[in-house]
Amino acid sequence: MKKKINIAVIGCSGMAEGHMYGVTDNKEKANLYAICDIDPERLALRKEKFNLDIAVSDYRELVNDPNVDAAVIVTPDQLHLEMTVAFLRAGKDVLCEKPMALSVAECEEMMRAEKETGKKLMIGQVCRCTPAFVQAKELIDEGKIGDLFFVESEYAHDYSRIGGYNNWRITPERHGFIGGGCHAVDLLRWIAGNPTEVCAYSNHKCLTSWPVDDATIAIYKFPNNVIGKVFASIGCKRGYTMRSAFYGTKGTIICDNTSPTMQLFENKDPNSETDFTEPQEIEVNINNHNVSEELRMFIDALQGGGEMPISSMEGASTIAVACATVESSKNQTPVKIKYPTL
Ligand SMILES: NC(=O)c1ccc[n+]([C@@H]2O[C@H](COP(=O)([O-])OP(=O)(O)OC[C@H]3O[C@@H](n4cnc5c(N)ncnc54)[C@H](O)[C@@H]3O)[C@@H](O)[C@H]2O)c1
């Protein structure tokens, strides 16, 4: 076993606390070495909770600390680029929260820093750790529902009370489809591959004081003649969920990240196209922010020297799709999706 990885978590929100537990859950392999936040109360709260010696308000102190091996960035989206590049260029590995950044150009700058330093960058697209979605992907990959023909996911949230620290979510550059809708886009990309084209519409009826449209519907062309759709709302009046469905020629999976079961419809006779069973209810753990698994994957990949399980190219490709979707909804025209080439 290699030496324990000293990890610094940047940001001290409730979400960041999940990442701190993610590190301490893996304490045989990693050590929660330091934390950082500009908010003194949040910083003090987590310093005490995790019994830490090092808690700073300026992340650059940790960039320059030779004892830090890796950083987990859980700060407002607008800071992901600056902080990730600073840690990579200082020779640290990085796990950066989703969305990787707010434009493809920013993502490419982060990927350039990763390539030039040889350090590793993983993106926290946490749906790839959500039990129901992991199981859906396994069933699809083993051919349980036949040949996929339609995939859909939604990101239904109400941001009216979660503008974030200093209202960082309420800015024109942080479009809800990029910041939140990226979860649903990433889930569909993970299952069905990179869409080639998008056509989207949006409106602005719920969060009328916000500077961006709050609801978007997008349809996509995926490889292998699969079609798909994402609906994202950041102002809808219902409980948060990511209701998703995957339709294949021999079955259908309906699942989300907030229910204790998922449904599988399957042909009783796999060679028949005309019968189907009653839905089978499959029990799943509800763990819609399974950052502990995300940290386990990150730490194991660092210890094992392998590729990052959710690579920077994956994070950047999701942003490419999300940005093309916003462009399509603004221009009311289909858009061909351009992926990063680094
Ligand atoms: N994976 C998920 O499902 C999920 C869920 C929530 C948030 N997020 C992501 O996590 C990130 C943080 O979101 P949040 O909900 O924790 O936001 P938040 O506003 O609750 O917390 C952000 C924290 O960052 C701190 N901060 C701001 N500027 C800083 C700086 N220069 N240096 C150090 N600390 C600084 C703030 O003081 C605050 O404590 C965002 O990128 C968001 O998109 C992901």
Ligand as a Chemical Component Dictionary entry (heavy atoms), coordinates in Angstrom:
data_LIG
# 
_chem_comp.id                   LIG 
_chem_comp.type                 NON-POLYMER 
_chem_comp.pdbx_formal_charge   0 
_chem_comp.three_letter_code    LIG 
# 
loop_
_chem_comp_atom.comp_id 
_chem_comp_atom.atom_id 
_chem_comp_atom.alt_atom_id 
_chem_comp_atom.type_symbol 
_chem_comp_atom.charge 
_chem_comp_atom.model_Cartn_x 
_chem_comp_atom.model_Cartn_y 
_chem_comp_atom.model_Cartn_z 
_chem_comp_atom.pdbx_ordinal 
LIG N1  N1  N 0  -22.919 16.872 -7.057 1  
LIG C1  C1  C 0  -24.004 17.515 -6.694 2  
LIG O1  O1  O 0  -25.111 16.989 -6.793 3  
LIG C2  C2  C 0  -23.878 18.911 -6.150 4  
LIG C3  C3  C 0  -24.813 19.398 -5.224 5  
LIG C4  C4  C 0  -24.627 20.702 -4.728 6  
LIG C5  C5  C 0  -23.569 21.467 -5.185 7  
LIG N2  N2  N 1  -22.702 20.965 -6.097 8  
LIG C6  C6  C 0  -21.575 21.767 -6.595 9  
LIG O2  O2  O 0  -20.706 22.028 -5.500 10 
LIG C7  C7  C 0  -20.147 23.326 -5.633 11 
LIG C8  C8  C 0  -20.467 24.136 -4.382 12 
LIG O3  O3  O 0  -21.872 24.237 -4.235 13 
LIG P1  P1  P 0  -22.541 24.438 -2.800 14 
LIG O4  O4  O 0  -23.943 24.023 -2.901 15 
LIG O5  O5  O -1 -21.662 23.807 -1.801 16 
LIG O6  O6  O 0  -22.475 26.035 -2.678 17 
LIG P2  P2  P 0  -22.565 26.927 -1.373 18 
LIG O7  O7  O 0  -22.827 28.317 -1.834 19 
LIG O8  O8  O 0  -23.476 26.304 -0.368 20 
LIG O9  O9  O 0  -21.099 26.840 -0.762 21 
LIG C9  C9  C 0  -19.994 27.341 -1.446 22 
LIG C10 C10 C 0  -18.896 27.555 -0.415 23 
LIG O10 O10 O 0  -17.728 28.023 -1.088 24 
LIG C11 C11 C 0  -17.150 29.015 -0.279 25 
LIG N3  N3  N 0  -16.284 29.887 -1.079 26 
LIG C12 C12 C 0  -16.670 30.853 -1.948 27 
LIG N4  N4  N 0  -15.581 31.442 -2.478 28 
LIG C13 C13 C 0  -14.498 30.819 -1.920 29 
LIG C14 C14 C 0  -13.102 30.990 -2.065 30 
LIG N5  N5  N 0  -12.571 31.916 -2.886 31 
LIG N6  N6  N 0  -12.268 30.215 -1.337 32 
LIG C15 C15 C 0  -12.780 29.273 -0.474 33 
LIG N7  N7  N 0  -14.094 29.085 -0.300 34 
LIG C16 C16 C 0  -14.949 29.833 -1.031 35 
LIG C17 C17 C 0  -18.333 29.773 0.311  36 
LIG O11 O11 O 0  -17.974 30.512 1.443  37 
LIG C18 C18 C 0  -19.277 28.616 0.624  38 
LIG O12 O12 O 0  -19.073 28.095 1.930  39 
LIG C19 C19 C 0  -20.745 23.915 -6.900 40 
LIG O13 O13 O 0  -19.858 23.706 -7.958 41 
LIG C20 C20 C 0  -22.012 23.124 -7.117 42 
LIG O14 O14 O 0  -22.404 23.067 -8.459 43 
LIG C21 C21 C 0  -22.834 19.699 -6.563 44 
# 
loop_
_chem_comp_bond.comp_id 
_chem_comp_bond.atom_id_1 
_chem_comp_bond.atom_id_2 
_chem_comp_bond.value_order 
_chem_comp_bond.pdbx_ordinal 
LIG N1  C1  SING 1  
LIG C1  O1  DOUB 2  
LIG C1  C2  SING 3  
LIG C2  C3  SING 4  
LIG C2  C21 DOUB 5  
LIG C3  C4  DOUB 6  
LIG C4  C5  SING 7  
LIG C5  N2  DOUB 8  
LIG N2  C6  SING 9  
LIG N2  C21 SING 10 
LIG C6  O2  SING 11 
LIG C6  C20 SING 12 
LIG O2  C7  SING 13 
LIG C7  C8  SING 14 
LIG C7  C19 SING 15 
LIG C8  O3  SING 16 
LIG O3  P1  SING 17 
LIG P1  O4  DOUB 18 
LIG P1  O5  SING 19 
LIG P1  O6  SING 20 
LIG O6  P2  SING 21 
LIG P2  O7  DOUB 22 
LIG P2  O8  SING 23 
LIG P2  O9  SING 24 
LIG O9  C9  SING 25 
LIG C9  C10 SING 26 
LIG C10 O10 SING 27 
LIG C10 C18 SING 28 
LIG O10 C11 SING 29 
LIG C11 N3  SING 30 
LIG C11 C17 SING 31 
LIG N3  C12 SING 32 
LIG N3  C16 SING 33 
LIG C12 N4  DOUB 34 
LIG N4  C13 SING 35 
LIG C13 C14 SING 36 
LIG C13 C16 DOUB 37 
LIG C14 N5  SING 38 
LIG C14 N6  DOUB 39 
LIG N6  C15 SING 40 
LIG C15 N7  DOUB 41 
LIG N7  C16 SING 42 
LIG C17 O11 SING 43 
LIG C17 C18 SING 44 
LIG C18 O12 SING 45 
LIG C19 O13 SING 46 
LIG C19 C20 SING 47 
LIG C20 O14 SING 48 
# 
